[in-house]
Amino acid sequence: MPKNIDPQAVRRLAAQLRGLEVTEERAAQLAIEIARVNEAARAEGAKNDFNDQPTNFAVTLAVLAKR
């Protein structure tokens, strides 16, 4: 189950880390996308044995980013 991301936290972090002002609407959109990426990363991480194929995780994330 995806964890909810607080849109206000997205706004604060965008301002603090990147100096960006994000509208409430855009922050809500970004929060949904962040939750989706986090869920995919957790699911992929659970499938990987990093001792066998240490690059699988990075390759999978790159593929997901292109979707």
N, CA, C and O of each residue as an XYZ file, in Angstrom:
268
protein
N       0.841     -1.181      0.000
C       0.000      0.000      0.000
C       0.886      1.244      0.000
O       1.791      1.362      0.826
N       0.630      2.167     -0.919
C       1.473      3.365     -0.983
C       1.281      4.248      0.243
O       0.178      4.395      0.768
N       2.374      4.817      0.669
C       2.305      5.759      1.784
C       2.001      7.140      1.220
O       2.521      7.519      0.170
N       1.171      7.877      1.910
C       0.835      9.229      1.463
C       1.999     10.169      1.716
O       2.689     10.074      2.732
N       2.201     11.064      0.787
C       3.212     12.103      0.912
C       2.479     13.422      1.129
O       1.536     13.737      0.404
N       2.902     14.177      2.108
C       2.268     15.452      2.443
C       2.652     16.516      1.415
O       3.827     16.863      1.299
N       1.674     17.038      0.667
C       1.982     18.077     -0.320
C       2.653     19.311      0.292
O       3.478     19.953     -0.359
N       2.310     19.640      1.522
C       2.944     20.793      2.167
C       4.427     20.523      2.424
O       5.255     21.432      2.348
N       4.752     19.267      2.729
C       6.156     18.905      2.899
C       6.900     19.043      1.572
O       8.056     19.466      1.540
N       6.232     18.685      0.484
C       6.839     18.847     -0.840
C       7.143     20.320     -1.090
O       8.217     20.661     -1.584
N       6.212     21.175     -0.755
C       6.417     22.618     -0.942
C       7.587     23.126     -0.110
O       8.429     23.879     -0.599
N       7.630     22.706      1.157
C       8.718     23.146      2.039
C      10.074     22.657      1.545
O      11.044     23.414      1.516
N      10.129     21.392      1.159
C      11.400     20.837      0.693
C      11.845     21.464     -0.623
O      13.035     21.711     -0.818
N      10.918     21.722     -1.515
C      11.274     22.376     -2.781
C      11.875     23.751     -2.503
O      12.851     24.153     -3.137
N      11.284     24.463     -1.553
C      11.786     25.792     -1.212
C      13.141     25.709     -0.509
O      14.064     26.451     -0.842
N      13.255     24.811      0.456
C      14.486     24.704      1.239
C      15.649     24.139      0.431
O      16.771     24.641      0.509
N      15.377     23.100     -0.340
C      16.458     22.394     -1.021
C      16.804     22.964     -2.389
O      17.955     22.900     -2.821
N      15.805     23.521     -3.069
C      16.033     23.987     -4.437
C      15.698     25.456     -4.662
O      15.941     25.993     -5.743
N      15.143     26.103     -3.649
C      14.756     27.499     -3.816
C      13.597     27.673     -4.781
O      13.469     28.717     -5.419
N      12.747     26.652     -4.892
C      11.619     26.688     -5.823
C      10.316     26.961     -5.085
O      10.079     26.447     -3.992
N       9.487     27.773     -5.701
C       8.132     27.976     -5.180
C       7.204     27.076     -5.973
O       7.137     27.164     -7.199
N       6.492     26.213     -5.269
C       5.588     25.256     -5.893
C       4.170     25.575     -5.445
O       3.920     25.778     -4.257
N       3.247     25.618     -6.393
C       1.850     25.882     -6.038
C       1.286     24.690     -5.274
O       1.830     23.587     -5.329
N       0.196     24.926     -4.567
C      -0.442     23.833     -3.830
C      -0.887     22.727     -4.773
O      -0.745     21.544     -4.464
N      -1.427     23.117     -5.926
C      -1.890     22.129     -6.905
C      -0.721     21.278     -7.419
O      -0.824     20.054     -7.498
N       0.379     21.934     -7.762
C       1.548     21.202     -8.264
C       2.163     20.340     -7.167
O       2.631     19.235     -7.444
N       2.171     20.823     -5.936
C       2.699     20.034     -4.825
C       1.880     18.759     -4.633
O       2.434     17.700     -4.339
N       0.573     18.862     -4.798
C      -0.290     17.683     -4.682
C       0.022     16.682     -5.791
O       0.050     15.475     -5.549
N       0.259     17.177     -7.009
C       0.627     16.297     -8.121
C       1.970     15.623     -7.854
O       2.124     14.420     -8.063
N       2.925     16.398     -7.397
C       4.253     15.854     -7.100
C       4.196     14.827     -5.979
O       4.903     13.820     -6.020
N       3.364     15.073     -4.984
C       3.238     14.140     -3.859
C       2.745     12.779     -4.339
O       3.220     11.745     -3.867
N       1.805     12.771     -5.264
C       1.301     11.516     -5.825
C       2.415     10.798     -6.581
O       2.585      9.586     -6.449
N       3.165     11.548     -7.366
C       4.257     10.958     -8.146
C       5.371     10.429     -7.236
O       5.920      9.355     -7.484
N       5.697     11.173     -6.199
C       6.723     10.727     -5.246
C       6.279      9.436     -4.569
O       7.078      8.514     -4.405
N       5.025      9.365     -4.180
C       4.507      8.150     -3.547
C       4.592      6.968     -4.509
O       4.926      5.859     -4.092
N       4.296      7.189     -5.786
C       4.353      6.127     -6.790
C       5.786      5.618     -6.961
O       6.028      4.412     -6.991
N       6.720      6.548     -7.071
C       8.129      6.165     -7.243
C       8.644      5.453     -5.988
O       9.370      4.464     -6.090
N       8.274      5.949     -4.820
C       8.702      5.310     -3.573
C       8.189      3.878     -3.491
O       8.920      2.970     -3.093
N       6.925      3.682     -3.871
C       6.336      2.346     -3.826
C       7.074      1.412     -4.789
O       7.379      0.272     -4.438
N       7.358      1.889     -5.990
C       8.078      1.069     -6.970
C       9.482      0.741     -6.474
O       9.954     -0.384     -6.637
N      10.142      1.713     -5.874
C      11.494      1.481     -5.361
C      11.487      0.464     -4.224
O      12.357     -0.405     -4.165
N      10.518      0.567     -3.328
C      10.429     -0.405     -2.229
C      10.149     -1.804     -2.761
O      10.753     -2.774     -2.305
N       9.237     -1.914     -3.723
C       8.895     -3.225     -4.283
C      10.096     -3.839     -4.997
O      10.369     -5.030     -4.847
N      10.803     -3.035     -5.763
C      11.968     -3.549     -6.482
C      13.082     -3.913     -5.514
O      13.750     -4.932     -5.685
N      13.280     -3.096     -4.517
C      14.303     -3.385     -3.520
C      14.048     -4.692     -2.797
O      14.986     -5.415     -2.464
N      12.788     -4.998     -2.554
C      12.436     -6.239     -1.868
C      12.735     -7.469     -2.725
O      12.954     -8.558     -2.194
N      12.744     -7.296     -4.054
C      12.995     -8.418     -4.961
C      14.478     -8.658     -5.210
O      14.871     -9.757     -5.600
N      15.287     -7.660     -4.994
C      16.695     -7.746     -5.361
C      17.556     -8.332     -4.260
O      17.341     -8.091     -3.072
N      18.529     -9.103     -4.689
C      19.614     -9.523     -3.830
C      20.834     -8.761     -4.332
O      21.418     -9.119     -5.354
N      21.208     -7.735     -3.630
C      22.257     -6.840     -4.109
C      23.615     -7.529     -4.222
O      24.497     -7.034     -4.924
N      23.796     -8.653     -3.550
C      25.046     -9.381     -3.679
C      25.150    -10.086     -5.034
O      26.251    -10.273     -5.552
N      24.009    -10.476     -5.609
C      24.010    -11.171     -6.892
C      24.085    -10.211     -8.073
O      24.901    -10.393     -8.977
N      23.236     -9.193     -8.064
C      23.153     -8.256     -9.189
C      23.062     -6.820     -8.657
O      21.968     -6.259     -8.599
N      24.170     -6.230     -8.275
C      24.121     -4.905     -7.649
C      23.595     -3.802     -8.558
O      23.195     -2.750     -8.060
N      23.581     -4.005     -9.878
C      23.104     -2.942    -10.772
C      21.625     -3.065    -11.117
O      21.064     -2.142    -11.708
N      20.977     -4.167    -10.770
C      19.570     -4.340    -11.133
C      18.687     -3.216    -10.608
O      17.808     -2.733    -11.321
N      18.908     -2.807     -9.399
C      18.063     -1.778     -8.794
C      18.155     -0.471     -9.576
O      17.133      0.133     -9.900
N      19.352     -0.041     -9.873
C      19.526      1.214    -10.620
C      18.942      1.107    -12.024
O      18.323      2.057    -12.506
N      19.125     -0.012    -12.676
C      18.580     -0.209    -14.023
C      17.057     -0.170    -13.972
O      16.427      0.457    -14.824
N      16.469     -0.823    -12.999
C      15.008     -0.831    -12.876
C      14.474      0.567    -12.628
O      13.467      0.957    -13.220
N      15.130      1.329    -11.765
C      14.685      2.700    -11.514
C      14.778      3.543    -12.779
O      13.900      4.367    -13.035
N      15.816      3.352    -13.564
C      15.958      4.098    -14.817
C      14.828      3.751    -15.773
O      14.296      4.632    -16.448
N      14.458      2.485    -15.840
C      13.353      2.067    -16.703
C      12.044      2.661    -16.218
O      11.248      3.138    -17.027
N      11.804      2.641    -14.909
C      10.581      3.206    -14.357
C      10.504      4.712    -14.608
O       9.418      5.252    -14.822
N      11.634      5.379    -14.583
C      11.641      6.830    -14.792
C      11.222      7.194    -16.204
O      10.730      8.298    -16.441
N      11.411      6.286    -17.138
C      11.058      6.550    -18.535
C       9.578      6.302    -18.828
O       9.098      6.662    -19.903
N       8.852      5.697    -17.896
C       7.415      5.407    -18.116
C       6.580      6.639    -18.024
O       5.361      6.572    -18.182
